C-alpha cells in the first residue's frame, strides 16, 4: 500500500496508513519529478510525501 499526501494531510495519512495496514509507516518526500503528476490522497493538492511500509 502506498499513500500520497500533501503537507497538510501528512498526519492524517500516517494515521490512516497505520489503521489500515497495522504496519509501521515510512514517510518519504516525493521526488520533484513526481510531485506535479501526483495528487494527495485526501485533497486536490499536489502530493509532497509518499507513505509506504519498507
Ligand atoms: Zn491533502
mmCIF file of the protein (N, C-alpha, C, O) and its ligand, coordinates in Angstrom:
data_MODEL
# 
_entry.id   MODEL 
# 
loop_
_entity.id 
_entity.type 
_entity.pdbx_number_of_molecules 
1 polymer     1 
2 non-polymer 1 
# 
_entity_poly.entity_id                      1 
_entity_poly.type                           'polypeptide(L)' 
_entity_poly.nstd_linkage                   no 
_entity_poly.nstd_monomer                   no 
_entity_poly.pdbx_seq_one_letter_code       
;(UNK)(UNK)(UNK)(UNK)(UNK)(UNK)(UNK)(UNK)(UNK)(UNK)(UNK)(UNK)(UNK)(UNK)(UNK)(UNK)
(UNK)(UNK)(UNK)(UNK)(UNK)(UNK)(UNK)(UNK)(UNK)(UNK)(UNK)(UNK)(UNK)(UNK)(UNK)(UNK)
(UNK)(UNK)(UNK)(UNK)(UNK)(UNK)(UNK)(UNK)(UNK)(UNK)(UNK)(UNK)(UNK)(UNK)(UNK)(UNK)
(UNK)(UNK)(UNK)(UNK)(UNK)(UNK)
;
_entity_poly.pdbx_seq_one_letter_code_can   XXXXXXXXXXXXXXXXXXXXXXXXXXXXXXXXXXXXXXXXXXXXXXXXXXXXXX 
_entity_poly.pdbx_strand_id                 A 
# 
loop_
_entity_poly_seq.entity_id 
_entity_poly_seq.num 
_entity_poly_seq.mon_id 
_entity_poly_seq.hetero 
1 1  UNK n 
1 2  UNK n 
1 3  UNK n 
1 4  UNK n 
1 5  UNK n 
1 6  UNK n 
1 7  UNK n 
1 8  UNK n 
1 9  UNK n 
1 10 UNK n 
1 11 UNK n 
1 12 UNK n 
1 13 UNK n 
1 14 UNK n 
1 15 UNK n 
1 16 UNK n 
1 17 UNK n 
1 18 UNK n 
1 19 UNK n 
1 20 UNK n 
1 21 UNK n 
1 22 UNK n 
1 23 UNK n 
1 24 UNK n 
1 25 UNK n 
1 26 UNK n 
1 27 UNK n 
1 28 UNK n 
1 29 UNK n 
1 30 UNK n 
1 31 UNK n 
1 32 UNK n 
1 33 UNK n 
1 34 UNK n 
1 35 UNK n 
1 36 UNK n 
1 37 UNK n 
1 38 UNK n 
1 39 UNK n 
1 40 UNK n 
1 41 UNK n 
1 42 UNK n 
1 43 UNK n 
1 44 UNK n 
1 45 UNK n 
1 46 UNK n 
1 47 UNK n 
1 48 UNK n 
1 49 UNK n 
1 50 UNK n 
1 51 UNK n 
1 52 UNK n 
1 53 UNK n 
1 54 UNK n 
# 
loop_
_struct_asym.id 
_struct_asym.entity_id 
A 1 
B 2 
# 
loop_
_chem_comp.id 
_chem_comp.type 
_chem_comp.mon_nstd_flag 
UNK 'L-peptide linking' . 
ZN  non-polymer         . 
# 
_pdbx_entity_nonpoly.entity_id   2 
_pdbx_entity_nonpoly.name        ? 
_pdbx_entity_nonpoly.comp_id     ZN 
# 
_pdbx_nonpoly_scheme.asym_id         B 
_pdbx_nonpoly_scheme.entity_id       2 
_pdbx_nonpoly_scheme.mon_id          ZN 
_pdbx_nonpoly_scheme.ndb_seq_num     1 
_pdbx_nonpoly_scheme.pdb_seq_num     101 
_pdbx_nonpoly_scheme.auth_seq_num    101 
_pdbx_nonpoly_scheme.pdb_mon_id      ZN 
_pdbx_nonpoly_scheme.auth_mon_id     ZN 
_pdbx_nonpoly_scheme.pdb_strand_id   A 
_pdbx_nonpoly_scheme.pdb_ins_code    . 
# 
loop_
_atom_site.group_PDB 
_atom_site.id 
_atom_site.type_symbol 
_atom_site.label_atom_id 
_atom_site.label_alt_id 
_atom_site.label_comp_id 
_atom_site.label_asym_id 
_atom_site.label_entity_id 
_atom_site.label_seq_id 
_atom_site.pdbx_PDB_ins_code 
_atom_site.Cartn_x 
_atom_site.Cartn_y 
_atom_site.Cartn_z 
_atom_site.occupancy 
_atom_site.B_iso_or_equiv 
_atom_site.pdbx_formal_charge 
_atom_site.auth_seq_id 
_atom_site.auth_comp_id 
_atom_site.auth_asym_id 
_atom_site.auth_atom_id 
_atom_site.pdbx_PDB_model_num 
ATOM   1   N  N  . UNK A 1 1  ? 0.839  -1.190 0.000   1.00 0.00 ? 1   UNK A N  1 
ATOM   2   C  CA . UNK A 1 1  ? 0.000  0.000  0.000   1.00 0.00 ? 1   UNK A CA 1 
ATOM   3   C  C  . UNK A 1 1  ? 0.876  1.242  0.000   1.00 0.00 ? 1   UNK A C  1 
ATOM   4   O  O  . UNK A 1 1  ? 1.897  1.313  0.684   1.00 0.00 ? 1   UNK A O  1 
ATOM   5   N  N  . UNK A 1 2  ? 0.446  2.214  -0.785  1.00 0.00 ? 2   UNK A N  1 
ATOM   6   C  CA . UNK A 1 2  ? 1.144  3.493  -0.823  1.00 0.00 ? 2   UNK A CA 1 
ATOM   7   C  C  . UNK A 1 2  ? 0.120  4.604  -0.717  1.00 0.00 ? 2   UNK A C  1 
ATOM   8   O  O  . UNK A 1 2  ? -0.935 4.556  -1.350  1.00 0.00 ? 2   UNK A O  1 
ATOM   9   N  N  . UNK A 1 3  ? 0.438  5.605  0.088   1.00 0.00 ? 3   UNK A N  1 
ATOM   10  C  CA . UNK A 1 3  ? -0.448 6.744  0.244   1.00 0.00 ? 3   UNK A CA 1 
ATOM   11  C  C  . UNK A 1 3  ? 0.326  8.006  -0.107  1.00 0.00 ? 3   UNK A C  1 
ATOM   12  O  O  . UNK A 1 3  ? 1.451  8.208  0.351   1.00 0.00 ? 3   UNK A O  1 
ATOM   13  N  N  . UNK A 1 4  ? -0.284 8.841  -0.915  1.00 0.00 ? 4   UNK A N  1 
ATOM   14  C  CA . UNK A 1 4  ? 0.334  10.114 -1.261  1.00 0.00 ? 4   UNK A CA 1 
ATOM   15  C  C  . UNK A 1 4  ? -0.325 11.217 -0.463  1.00 0.00 ? 4   UNK A C  1 
ATOM   16  O  O  . UNK A 1 4  ? -1.538 11.201 -0.255  1.00 0.00 ? 4   UNK A O  1 
ATOM   17  N  N  . UNK A 1 5  ? 0.469  12.177 -0.014  1.00 0.00 ? 5   UNK A N  1 
ATOM   18  C  CA . UNK A 1 5  ? -0.088 13.218 0.840   1.00 0.00 ? 5   UNK A CA 1 
ATOM   19  C  C  . UNK A 1 5  ? 0.576  14.562 0.616   1.00 0.00 ? 5   UNK A C  1 
ATOM   20  O  O  . UNK A 1 5  ? 1.774  14.652 0.344   1.00 0.00 ? 5   UNK A O  1 
ATOM   21  N  N  . UNK A 1 6  ? -0.234 15.606 0.738   1.00 0.00 ? 6   UNK A N  1 
ATOM   22  C  CA . UNK A 1 6  ? 0.299  16.968 0.725   1.00 0.00 ? 6   UNK A CA 1 
ATOM   23  C  C  . UNK A 1 6  ? 0.801  17.316 2.126   1.00 0.00 ? 6   UNK A C  1 
ATOM   24  O  O  . UNK A 1 6  ? 0.695  16.506 3.047   1.00 0.00 ? 6   UNK A O  1 
ATOM   25  N  N  . UNK A 1 7  ? 1.344  18.519 2.283   1.00 0.00 ? 7   UNK A N  1 
ATOM   26  C  CA . UNK A 1 7  ? 1.868  18.951 3.579   1.00 0.00 ? 7   UNK A CA 1 
ATOM   27  C  C  . UNK A 1 7  ? 0.809  18.906 4.669   1.00 0.00 ? 7   UNK A C  1 
ATOM   28  O  O  . UNK A 1 7  ? 1.108  18.514 5.797   1.00 0.00 ? 7   UNK A O  1 
ATOM   29  N  N  . UNK A 1 8  ? -0.416 19.296 4.361   1.00 0.00 ? 8   UNK A N  1 
ATOM   30  C  CA . UNK A 1 8  ? -1.412 19.440 5.410   1.00 0.00 ? 8   UNK A CA 1 
ATOM   31  C  C  . UNK A 1 8  ? -2.085 18.128 5.788   1.00 0.00 ? 8   UNK A C  1 
ATOM   32  O  O  . UNK A 1 8  ? -2.732 18.058 6.833   1.00 0.00 ? 8   UNK A O  1 
ATOM   33  N  N  . UNK A 1 9  ? -1.954 17.103 4.982   1.00 0.00 ? 9   UNK A N  1 
ATOM   34  C  CA . UNK A 1 9  ? -2.615 15.848 5.302   1.00 0.00 ? 9   UNK A CA 1 
ATOM   35  C  C  . UNK A 1 9  ? -1.659 14.742 5.748   1.00 0.00 ? 9   UNK A C  1 
ATOM   36  O  O  . UNK A 1 9  ? -2.069 13.590 5.886   1.00 0.00 ? 9   UNK A O  1 
ATOM   37  N  N  . UNK A 1 10 ? -0.399 15.081 5.971   1.00 0.00 ? 10  UNK A N  1 
ATOM   38  C  CA . UNK A 1 10 ? 0.553  14.010 6.267   1.00 0.00 ? 10  UNK A CA 1 
ATOM   39  C  C  . UNK A 1 10 ? 0.231  13.319 7.593   1.00 0.00 ? 10  UNK A C  1 
ATOM   40  O  O  . UNK A 1 10 ? 0.375  12.101 7.695   1.00 0.00 ? 10  UNK A O  1 
ATOM   41  N  N  . UNK A 1 11 ? -0.197 14.065 8.604   1.00 0.00 ? 11  UNK A N  1 
ATOM   42  C  CA . UNK A 1 11 ? -0.564 13.414 9.873   1.00 0.00 ? 11  UNK A CA 1 
ATOM   43  C  C  . UNK A 1 11 ? -1.731 12.454 9.672   1.00 0.00 ? 11  UNK A C  1 
ATOM   44  O  O  . UNK A 1 11 ? -1.728 11.329 10.172  1.00 0.00 ? 11  UNK A O  1 
ATOM   45  N  N  . UNK A 1 12 ? -2.717 12.921 8.935   1.00 0.00 ? 12  UNK A N  1 
ATOM   46  C  CA . UNK A 1 12 ? -3.877 12.096 8.623   1.00 0.00 ? 12  UNK A CA 1 
ATOM   47  C  C  . UNK A 1 12 ? -3.464 10.865 7.815   1.00 0.00 ? 12  UNK A C  1 
ATOM   48  O  O  . UNK A 1 12 ? -3.943 9.759  8.067   1.00 0.00 ? 12  UNK A O  1 
ATOM   49  N  N  . UNK A 1 13 ? -2.596 11.061 6.868   1.00 0.00 ? 13  UNK A N  1 
ATOM   50  C  CA . UNK A 1 13 ? -2.136 9.953  6.023   1.00 0.00 ? 13  UNK A CA 1 
ATOM   51  C  C  . UNK A 1 13 ? -1.434 8.885  6.858   1.00 0.00 ? 13  UNK A C  1 
ATOM   52  O  O  . UNK A 1 13 ? -1.656 7.691  6.658   1.00 0.00 ? 13  UNK A O  1 
ATOM   53  N  N  . UNK A 1 14 ? -0.586 9.318  7.796   1.00 0.00 ? 14  UNK A N  1 
ATOM   54  C  CA . UNK A 1 14 ? 0.116  8.357  8.648   1.00 0.00 ? 14  UNK A CA 1 
ATOM   55  C  C  . UNK A 1 14 ? -0.871 7.593  9.528   1.00 0.00 ? 14  UNK A C  1 
ATOM   56  O  O  . UNK A 1 14 ? -0.756 6.377  9.683   1.00 0.00 ? 14  UNK A O  1 
ATOM   57  N  N  . UNK A 1 15 ? -1.846 8.309  10.106  1.00 0.00 ? 15  UNK A N  1 
ATOM   58  C  CA . UNK A 1 15 ? -2.862 7.654  10.929  1.00 0.00 ? 15  UNK A CA 1 
ATOM   59  C  C  . UNK A 1 15 ? -3.636 6.616  10.124  1.00 0.00 ? 15  UNK A C  1 
ATOM   60  O  O  . UNK A 1 15 ? -3.839 5.491  10.580  1.00 0.00 ? 15  UNK A O  1 
ATOM   61  N  N  . UNK A 1 16 ? -4.065 7.001  8.929   1.00 0.00 ? 16  UNK A N  1 
ATOM   62  C  CA . UNK A 1 16 ? -4.852 6.099  8.097   1.00 0.00 ? 16  UNK A CA 1 
ATOM   63  C  C  . UNK A 1 16 ? -4.032 4.887  7.675   1.00 0.00 ? 16  UNK A C  1 
ATOM   64  O  O  . UNK A 1 16 ? -4.534 3.765  7.625   1.00 0.00 ? 16  UNK A O  1 
ATOM   65  N  N  . UNK A 1 17 ? -2.778 5.132  7.375   1.00 0.00 ? 17  UNK A N  1 
ATOM   66  C  CA . UNK A 1 17 ? -1.911 4.038  6.943   1.00 0.00 ? 17  UNK A CA 1 
ATOM   67  C  C  . UNK A 1 17 ? -1.788 3.000  8.046   1.00 0.00 ? 17  UNK A C  1 
ATOM   68  O  O  . UNK A 1 17 ? -1.927 1.802  7.796   1.00 0.00 ? 17  UNK A O  1 
ATOM   69  N  N  . UNK A 1 18 ? -1.526 3.455  9.270   1.00 0.00 ? 18  UNK A N  1 
ATOM   70  C  CA . UNK A 1 18 ? -1.385 2.534  10.398  1.00 0.00 ? 18  UNK A CA 1 
ATOM   71  C  C  . UNK A 1 18 ? -2.704 1.810  10.671  1.00 0.00 ? 18  UNK A C  1 
ATOM   72  O  O  . UNK A 1 18 ? -2.715 0.608  10.937  1.00 0.00 ? 18  UNK A O  1 
ATOM   73  N  N  . UNK A 1 19 ? -3.811 2.547  10.604  1.00 0.00 ? 19  UNK A N  1 
ATOM   74  C  CA . UNK A 1 19 ? -5.114 1.941  10.862  1.00 0.00 ? 19  UNK A CA 1 
ATOM   75  C  C  . UNK A 1 19 ? -5.424 0.850  9.843   1.00 0.00 ? 19  UNK A C  1 
ATOM   76  O  O  . UNK A 1 19 ? -6.001 -0.178 10.195  1.00 0.00 ? 19  UNK A O  1 
ATOM   77  N  N  . UNK A 1 20 ? -5.053 1.062  8.600   1.00 0.00 ? 20  UNK A N  1 
ATOM   78  C  CA . UNK A 1 20 ? -5.416 0.120  7.549   1.00 0.00 ? 20  UNK A CA 1 
ATOM   79  C  C  . UNK A 1 20 ? -4.434 -1.037 7.413   1.00 0.00 ? 20  UNK A C  1 
ATOM   80  O  O  . UNK A 1 20 ? -4.836 -2.162 7.119   1.00 0.00 ? 20  UNK A O  1 
ATOM   81  N  N  . UNK A 1 21 ? -3.158 -0.767 7.623   1.00 0.00 ? 21  UNK A N  1 
ATOM   82  C  CA . UNK A 1 21 ? -2.166 -1.812 7.360   1.00 0.00 ? 21  UNK A CA 1 
ATOM   83  C  C  . UNK A 1 21 ? -1.605 -2.444 8.627   1.00 0.00 ? 21  UNK A C  1 
ATOM   84  O  O  . UNK A 1 21 ? -1.051 -3.542 8.577   1.00 0.00 ? 21  UNK A O  1 
ATOM   85  N  N  . UNK A 1 22 ? -1.744 -1.756 9.776   1.00 0.00 ? 22  UNK A N  1 
ATOM   86  C  CA . UNK A 1 22 ? -1.130 -2.197 11.036  1.00 0.00 ? 22  UNK A CA 1 
ATOM   87  C  C  . UNK A 1 22 ? 0.381  -2.315 10.902  1.00 0.00 ? 22  UNK A C  1 
ATOM   88  O  O  . UNK A 1 22 ? 1.024  -3.033 11.669  1.00 0.00 ? 22  UNK A O  1 
ATOM   89  N  N  . UNK A 1 23 ? 0.933  -1.627 9.951   1.00 0.00 ? 23  UNK A N  1 
ATOM   90  C  CA . UNK A 1 23 ? 2.380  -1.646 9.773   1.00 0.00 ? 23  UNK A CA 1 
ATOM   91  C  C  . UNK A 1 23 ? 2.954  -0.284 10.090  1.00 0.00 ? 23  UNK A C  1 
ATOM   92  O  O  . UNK A 1 23 ? 2.253  0.728  10.078  1.00 0.00 ? 23  UNK A O  1 
ATOM   93  N  N  . UNK A 1 24 ? 4.255  -0.280 10.376  1.00 0.00 ? 24  UNK A N  1 
ATOM   94  C  CA . UNK A 1 24 ? 4.922  0.974  10.676  1.00 0.00 ? 24  UNK A CA 1 
ATOM   95  C  C  . UNK A 1 24 ? 5.102  1.775  9.384   1.00 0.00 ? 24  UNK A C  1 
ATOM   96  O  O  . UNK A 1 24 ? 5.691  1.282  8.422   1.00 0.00 ? 24  UNK A O  1 
ATOM   97  N  N  . UNK A 1 25 ? 4.604  2.985  9.363   1.00 0.00 ? 25  UNK A N  1 
ATOM   98  C  CA . UNK A 1 25 ? 4.679  3.771  8.129   1.00 0.00 ? 25  UNK A CA 1 
ATOM   99  C  C  . UNK A 1 25 ? 6.048  4.408  7.925   1.00 0.00 ? 25  UNK A C  1 
ATOM   100 O  O  . UNK A 1 25 ? 6.665  4.903  8.868   1.00 0.00 ? 25  UNK A O  1 
ATOM   101 N  N  . UNK A 1 26 ? 6.499  4.387  6.714   1.00 0.00 ? 26  UNK A N  1 
ATOM   102 C  CA . UNK A 1 26 ? 7.733  5.076  6.350   1.00 0.00 ? 26  UNK A CA 1 
ATOM   103 C  C  . UNK A 1 26 ? 7.366  6.234  5.421   1.00 0.00 ? 26  UNK A C  1 
ATOM   104 O  O  . UNK A 1 26 ? 6.728  6.050  4.385   1.00 0.00 ? 26  UNK A O  1 
ATOM   105 N  N  . UNK A 1 27 ? 7.783  7.414  5.822   1.00 0.00 ? 27  UNK A N  1 
ATOM   106 C  CA . UNK A 1 27 ? 7.417  8.629  5.091   1.00 0.00 ? 27  UNK A CA 1 
ATOM   107 C  C  . UNK A 1 27 ? 8.614  9.126  4.305   1.00 0.00 ? 27  UNK A C  1 
ATOM   108 O  O  . UNK A 1 27 ? 9.701  9.299  4.856   1.00 0.00 ? 27  UNK A O  1 
ATOM   109 N  N  . UNK A 1 28 ? 8.415  9.351  3.034   1.00 0.00 ? 28  UNK A N  1 
ATOM   110 C  CA . UNK A 1 28 ? 9.470  9.909  2.192   1.00 0.00 ? 28  UNK A CA 1 
ATOM   111 C  C  . UNK A 1 28 ? 8.944  11.107 1.436   1.00 0.00 ? 28  UNK A C  1 
ATOM   112 O  O  . UNK A 1 28 ? 7.749  11.216 1.163   1.00 0.00 ? 28  UNK A O  1 
ATOM   113 N  N  . UNK A 1 29 ? 9.854  12.003 1.102   1.00 0.00 ? 29  UNK A N  1 
ATOM   114 C  CA . UNK A 1 29 ? 9.479  13.097 0.204   1.00 0.00 ? 29  UNK A CA 1 
ATOM   115 C  C  . UNK A 1 29 ? 9.378  12.539 -1.210  1.00 0.00 ? 29  UNK A C  1 
ATOM   116 O  O  . UNK A 1 29 ? 10.197 11.719 -1.624  1.00 0.00 ? 29  UNK A O  1 
ATOM   117 N  N  . UNK A 1 30 ? 8.386  12.982 -1.930  1.00 0.00 ? 30  UNK A N  1 
ATOM   118 C  CA . UNK A 1 30 ? 8.290  12.585 -3.333  1.00 0.00 ? 30  UNK A CA 1 
ATOM   119 C  C  . UNK A 1 30 ? 9.417  13.236 -4.118  1.00 0.00 ? 30  UNK A C  1 
ATOM   120 O  O  . UNK A 1 30 ? 9.759  14.393 -3.872  1.00 0.00 ? 30  UNK A O  1 
ATOM   121 N  N  . UNK A 1 31 ? 9.989  12.509 -5.053  1.00 0.00 ? 31  UNK A N  1 
ATOM   122 C  CA . UNK A 1 31 ? 10.960 13.154 -5.954  1.00 0.00 ? 31  UNK A CA 1 
ATOM   123 C  C  . UNK A 1 31 ? 10.293 14.308 -6.708  1.00 0.00 ? 31  UNK A C  1 
ATOM   124 O  O  . UNK A 1 31 ? 9.113  14.226 -7.049  1.00 0.00 ? 31  UNK A O  1 
ATOM   125 N  N  . UNK A 1 32 ? 11.040 15.373 -6.966  1.00 0.00 ? 32  UNK A N  1 
ATOM   126 C  CA . UNK A 1 32 ? 10.473 16.540 -7.638  1.00 0.00 ? 32  UNK A CA 1 
ATOM   127 C  C  . UNK A 1 32 ? 9.746  16.175 -8.928  1.00 0.00 ? 32  UNK A C  1 
ATOM   128 O  O  . UNK A 1 32 ? 8.710  16.757 -9.251  1.00 0.00 ? 32  UNK A O  1 
ATOM   129 N  N  . UNK A 1 33 ? 10.288 15.220 -9.654  1.00 0.00 ? 33  UNK A N  1 
ATOM   130 C  CA . UNK A 1 33 ? 9.689  14.849 -10.923 1.00 0.00 ? 33  UNK A CA 1 
ATOM   131 C  C  . UNK A 1 33 ? 8.313  14.237 -10.802 1.00 0.00 ? 33  UNK A C  1 
ATOM   132 O  O  . UNK A 1 33 ? 7.540  14.252 -11.760 1.00 0.00 ? 33  UNK A O  1 
ATOM   133 N  N  . UNK A 1 34 ? 7.989  13.689 -9.615  1.00 0.00 ? 34  UNK A N  1 
ATOM   134 C  CA . UNK A 1 34 ? 6.695  13.043 -9.434  1.00 0.00 ? 34  UNK A CA 1 
ATOM   135 C  C  . UNK A 1 34 ? 5.671  13.944 -8.778  1.00 0.00 ? 34  UNK A C  1 
ATOM   136 O  O  . UNK A 1 34 ? 4.477  13.644 -8.791  1.00 0.00 ? 34  UNK A O  1 
ATOM   137 N  N  . UNK A 1 35 ? 6.129  15.048 -8.204  1.00 0.00 ? 35  UNK A N  1 
ATOM   138 C  CA . UNK A 1 35 ? 5.207  15.911 -7.458  1.00 0.00 ? 35  UNK A CA 1 
ATOM   139 C  C  . UNK A 1 35 ? 4.056  16.415 -8.308  1.00 0.00 ? 35  UNK A C  1 
ATOM   140 O  O  . UNK A 1 35 ? 2.893  16.330 -7.914  1.00 0.00 ? 35  UNK A O  1 
ATOM   141 N  N  . UNK A 1 36 ? 4.389  16.939 -9.475  1.00 0.00 ? 36  UNK A N  1 
ATOM   142 C  CA . UNK A 1 36 ? 3.371  17.605 -10.278 1.00 0.00 ? 36  UNK A CA 1 
ATOM   143 C  C  . UNK A 1 36 ? 2.365  16.634 -10.873 1.00 0.00 ? 36  UNK A C  1 
ATOM   144 O  O  . UNK A 1 36 ? 1.262  17.036 -11.241 1.00 0.00 ? 36  UNK A O  1 
ATOM   145 N  N  . UNK A 1 37 ? 2.728  15.376 -10.970 1.00 0.00 ? 37  UNK A N  1 
ATOM   146 C  CA . UNK A 1 37 ? 1.812  14.411 -11.577 1.00 0.00 ? 37  UNK A CA 1 
ATOM   147 C  C  . UNK A 1 37 ? 1.083  13.569 -10.538 1.00 0.00 ? 37  UNK A C  1 
ATOM   148 O  O  . UNK A 1 37 ? 0.329  12.662 -10.888 1.00 0.00 ? 37  UNK A O  1 
ATOM   149 N  N  . UNK A 1 38 ? 1.306  13.868 -9.259  1.00 0.00 ? 38  UNK A N  1 
ATOM   150 C  CA . UNK A 1 38 ? 0.720  13.049 -8.196  1.00 0.00 ? 38  UNK A CA 1 
ATOM   151 C  C  . UNK A 1 38 ? -0.113 13.911 -7.267  1.00 0.00 ? 38  UNK A C  1 
ATOM   152 O  O  . UNK A 1 38 ? 0.339  14.956 -6.799  1.00 0.00 ? 38  UNK A O  1 
ATOM   153 N  N  . UNK A 1 39 ? -1.317 13.472 -7.006  1.00 0.00 ? 39  UNK A N  1 
ATOM   154 C  CA . UNK A 1 39 ? -2.206 14.223 -6.121  1.00 0.00 ? 39  UNK A CA 1 
ATOM   155 C  C  . UNK A 1 39 ? -2.255 13.592 -4.742  1.00 0.00 ? 39  UNK A C  1 
ATOM   156 O  O  . UNK A 1 39 ? -2.094 12.382 -4.581  1.00 0.00 ? 39  UNK A O  1 
ATOM   157 N  N  . UNK A 1 40 ? -2.483 14.446 -3.750  1.00 0.00 ? 40  UNK A N  1 
ATOM   158 C  CA . UNK A 1 40 ? -2.747 13.995 -2.390  1.00 0.00 ? 40  UNK A CA 1 
ATOM   159 C  C  . UNK A 1 40 ? -3.938 13.038 -2.408  1.00 0.00 ? 40  UNK A C  1 
ATOM   160 O  O  . UNK A 1 40 ? -4.884 13.228 -3.172  1.00 0.00 ? 40  UNK A O  1 
ATOM   161 N  N  . UNK A 1 41 ? -3.884 12.004 -1.556  1.00 0.00 ? 41  UNK A N  1 
ATOM   162 C  CA . UNK A 1 41 ? -4.989 11.048 -1.490  1.00 0.00 ? 41  UNK A CA 1 
ATOM   163 C  C  . UNK A 1 41 ? -6.221 11.628 -0.808  1.00 0.00 ? 41  UNK A C  1 
ATOM   164 O  O  . UNK A 1 41 ? -7.300 11.039 -0.870  1.00 0.00 ? 41  UNK A O  1 
ATOM   165 N  N  . UNK A 1 42 ? -6.066 12.789 -0.154  1.00 0.00 ? 42  UNK A N  1 
ATOM   166 C  CA . UNK A 1 42 ? -7.162 13.322 0.662   1.00 0.00 ? 42  UNK A CA 1 
ATOM   167 C  C  . UNK A 1 42 ? -7.654 14.686 0.211   1.00 0.00 ? 42  UNK A C  1 
ATOM   168 O  O  . UNK A 1 42 ? -8.618 15.207 0.772   1.00 0.00 ? 42  UNK A O  1 
ATOM   169 N  N  . UNK A 1 43 ? -7.017 15.274 -0.786  1.00 0.00 ? 43  UNK A N  1 
ATOM   170 C  CA . UNK A 1 43 ? -7.489 16.548 -1.318  1.00 0.00 ? 43  UNK A CA 1 
ATOM   171 C  C  . UNK A 1 43 ? -6.944 16.712 -2.732  1.00 0.00 ? 43  UNK A C  1 
ATOM   172 O  O  . UNK A 1 43 ? -6.375 15.774 -3.291  1.00 0.00 ? 43  UNK A O  1 
ATOM   173 N  N  . UNK A 1 44 ? -7.112 17.882 -3.305  1.00 0.00 ? 44  UNK A N  1 
ATOM   174 C  CA . UNK A 1 44 ? -6.730 18.104 -4.702  1.00 0.00 ? 44  UNK A CA 1 
ATOM   175 C  C  . UNK A 1 44 ? -5.338 18.719 -4.854  1.00 0.00 ? 44  UNK A C  1 
ATOM   176 O  O  . UNK A 1 44 ? -4.915 19.057 -5.959  1.00 0.00 ? 44  UNK A O  1 
ATOM   177 N  N  . UNK A 1 45 ? -4.631 18.862 -3.723  1.00 0.00 ? 45  UNK A N  1 
ATOM   178 C  CA . UNK A 1 45 ? -3.284 19.426 -3.797  1.00 0.00 ? 45  UNK A CA 1 
ATOM   179 C  C  . UNK A 1 45 ? -2.311 18.420 -4.410  1.00 0.00 ? 45  UNK A C  1 
ATOM   180 O  O  . UNK A 1 45 ? -2.563 17.215 -4.428  1.00 0.00 ? 45  UNK A O  1 
ATOM   181 N  N  . UNK A 1 46 ? -1.205 18.943 -4.907  1.00 0.00 ? 46  UNK A N  1 
ATOM   182 C  CA . UNK A 1 46 ? -0.129 18.051 -5.327  1.00 0.00 ? 46  UNK A CA 1 
ATOM   183 C  C  . UNK A 1 46 ? 0.479  17.374 -4.100  1.00 0.00 ? 46  UNK A C  1 
ATOM   184 O  O  . UNK A 1 46 ? 0.640  17.995 -3.049  1.00 0.00 ? 46  UNK A O  1 
ATOM   185 N  N  . UNK A 1 47 ? 0.804  16.126 -4.247  1.00 0.00 ? 47  UNK A N  1 
ATOM   186 C  CA . UNK A 1 47 ? 1.392  15.382 -3.127  1.00 0.00 ? 47  UNK A CA 1 
ATOM   187 C  C  . UNK A 1 47 ? 2.821  15.838 -2.883  1.00 0.00 ? 47  UNK A C  1 
ATOM   188 O  O  . UNK A 1 47 ? 3.558  16.160 -3.814  1.00 0.00 ? 47  UNK A O  1 
ATOM   189 N  N  . UNK A 1 48 ? 3.193  15.858 -1.609  1.00 0.00 ? 48  UNK A N  1 
ATOM   190 C  CA . UNK A 1 48 ? 4.576  16.167 -1.218  1.00 0.00 ? 48  UNK A CA 1 
ATOM   191 C  C  . UNK A 1 48 ? 5.269  14.945 -0.659  1.00 0.00 ? 48  UNK A C  1 
ATOM   192 O  O  . UNK A 1 48 ? 6.482  14.782 -0.791  1.00 0.00 ? 48  UNK A O  1 
ATOM   193 N  N  . UNK A 1 49 ? 4.472  14.079 -0.025  1.00 0.00 ? 49  UNK A N  1 
ATOM   194 C  CA . UNK A 1 49 ? 5.036  12.910 0.643   1.00 0.00 ? 49  UNK A CA 1 
ATOM   195 C  C  . UNK A 1 49 ? 4.420  11.628 0.114   1.00 0.00 ? 49  UNK A C  1 
ATOM   196 O  O  . UNK A 1 49 ? 3.291  11.611 -0.378  1.00 0.00 ? 49  UNK A O  1 
ATOM   197 N  N  . UNK A 1 50 ? 5.179  10.571 0.224   1.00 0.00 ? 50  UNK A N  1 
ATOM   198 C  CA . UNK A 1 50 ? 4.661  9.240  -0.019  1.00 0.00 ? 50  UNK A CA 1 
ATOM   199 C  C  . UNK A 1 50 ? 4.856  8.426  1.251   1.00 0.00 ? 50  UNK A C  1 
ATOM   200 O  O  . UNK A 1 50 ? 5.928  8.444  1.854   1.00 0.00 ? 50  UNK A O  1 
ATOM   201 N  N  . UNK A 1 51 ? 3.818  7.718  1.646   1.00 0.00 ? 51  UNK A N  1 
ATOM   202 C  CA . UNK A 1 51 ? 3.880  6.873  2.843   1.00 0.00 ? 51  UNK A CA 1 
ATOM   203 C  C  . UNK A 1 51 ? 3.750  5.424  2.395   1.00 0.00 ? 51  UNK A C  1 
ATOM   204 O  O  . UNK A 1 51 ? 2.828  5.067  1.661   1.00 0.00 ? 51  UNK A O  1 
ATOM   205 N  N  . UNK A 1 52 ? 4.676  4.605  2.842   1.00 0.00 ? 52  UNK A N  1 
ATOM   206 C  CA . UNK A 1 52 ? 4.636  3.189  2.500   1.00 0.00 ? 52  UNK A CA 1 
ATOM   207 C  C  . UNK A 1 52 ? 5.258  2.404  3.632   1.00 0.00 ? 52  UNK A C  1 
ATOM   208 O  O  . UNK A 1 52 ? 5.726  2.997  4.604   1.00 0.00 ? 52  UNK A O  1 
ATOM   209 N  N  . UNK A 1 53 ? 5.276  1.098  3.536   1.00 0.00 ? 53  UNK A N  1 
ATOM   210 C  CA . UNK A 1 53 ? 5.984  0.287  4.519   1.00 0.00 ? 53  UNK A CA 1 
ATOM   211 C  C  . UNK A 1 53 ? 7.148  -0.378 3.814   1.00 0.00 ? 53  UNK A C  1 
ATOM   212 O  O  . UNK A 1 53 ? 6.968  -1.044 2.794   1.00 0.00 ? 53  UNK A O  1 
ATOM   213 N  N  . UNK A 1 54 ? 8.320  -0.202 4.347   1.00 0.00 ? 54  UNK A N  1 
ATOM   214 C  CA . UNK A 1 54 ? 9.579  -0.732 3.793   1.00 0.00 ? 54  UNK A CA 1 
ATOM   215 C  C  . UNK A 1 54 ? 9.905  -0.266 2.393   1.00 0.00 ? 54  UNK A C  1 
ATOM   216 O  O  . UNK A 1 54 ? 10.935 -0.651 1.838   1.00 0.00 ? 54  UNK A O  1 
HETATM 217 ZN ZN . ZN  B 2 .  ? -4.080 16.898 1.070   1.00 0.00 ? 101 ZN  A ZN 1 
# 
